[in-house]
């Protein structure tokens, strides 16, 4: 890390109101980020349910029943009404988890080689 970055972090740490100081300034709407992340997890979980042969018929049924109003919430309501157990899917996946697994993936030599090969400065083909 550069000395300027370390200095910035140290100043933030030493500040009496450190909890209010952001490293990256801007108008970040936390609720919007939370809602988007929740929506991504819900849509992904529905996709996983659709790929499950034991649940595909149920999800199709819910889609047909609710049409344009089909949603994650409708799936949960109908499952409860029919006493169907729906697996967790990725509902408990945190952004931190995703960042962790992506960093492992990105650190793999094959991935880095693919980036190097696609970059004009390193592509000899």
N, C-alpha and C positions, 0 to 999 in steps of 0.2 A: 504494500500500500504506500502511496506517495506520502511525503512528509506533510504536504498541505492537507491531505485527507485525514491523516492522524491528528494534526493540529485542530482541525475542525471538530473531530469526534471528541477530543480531549476538552475543548472549550464547551461543547454541549454537555459533557459529563459533569464538568465543574460548575455549570450555571445553576443558580438557585431554583430556577424554573425550568429545569431540564426536561421535565415531562411535557412541557408545552412547546418545546422547540423541535421543529421538523428538520430532518436532514435535507429532504427534497421539498422545497416550498411549492405551493400551488393550491389550487382549489380541489382537494381530494374529498369526494363525498363518500364517507365510509358506508353509509346505508346503501348507496348505489352499488358499491363493490360487494357488500354482503348479499344484496338481493341478486346480483348477477351470478355470484358464486353459487348461491343456493339453487338458482334456476339451472345452471350447468349441471350440478350434481343430480337434480331431479330428472332432467331430460336424459342424462346418461343412465341413470338407474332404470328409467322406463325402457330404454333401449336394451339394457341387460335383461330385463324381464321378458321383453319380446323375443330375445334369443334363447330363452329358457323354454324347452319344449313343453314343460308342464304348465307354463304360464302364458304361452303365446295366445292360446284360445281365449283366455280370460282378458288379456289386454285388448285383443281385437274386438271382443264383446263390449268392453267399456268404451272403446273408440266409436263403435257403431251406435251405441246407446246415447252418448253425449255429443257426438258430432263436433261442431266447432268449439263446444265448451269442454272438450276432453282436456284433462289436466292431471297432474300428479295427485292433487287432492281428490279428484273424482276416482282415481284408481284406488286410493287408500279407503275412501268411503265405501265403494262397492266391494272391495275385498273384505272389509270388516262386516258388511251386511251379509256376505256369503261365507263368512268364517274361513277365508283363504289367507294363509300366511304368505306375506311377501318378504323376500330376503332384503337385507339392508342395502345391497348394491353398493354405491359409492357415497351414500348419504353422510357417512362419518369421515369422508376424506377432507382433510384440511389443506388449505393452500400451502402450508409449510410442508406437508407430506409430498405434495406434487412437486414442489421446488426441490426437495431432497431427491426424489426418484429421477427427476429430469437431470439433475446435476450428475448423478451416477451414469445415466445414459450418455450425456454429453461428454463425459470424461473417457468414454470407451475409445480405444485407439481406432476402431473401424469407423466410428462416427467422425472423429477428427480427421481421418484420412479422407473421408468423403467430402468434408468441407474444404480441405486443402485442394483436392482434385477439382472442385467446382470453382475455385477462385482463379480468375484470369492470370494472376501473377505466378501461380504455381501449376497451372494446367499446361502440360507439355504436349497435349494431343491436338 
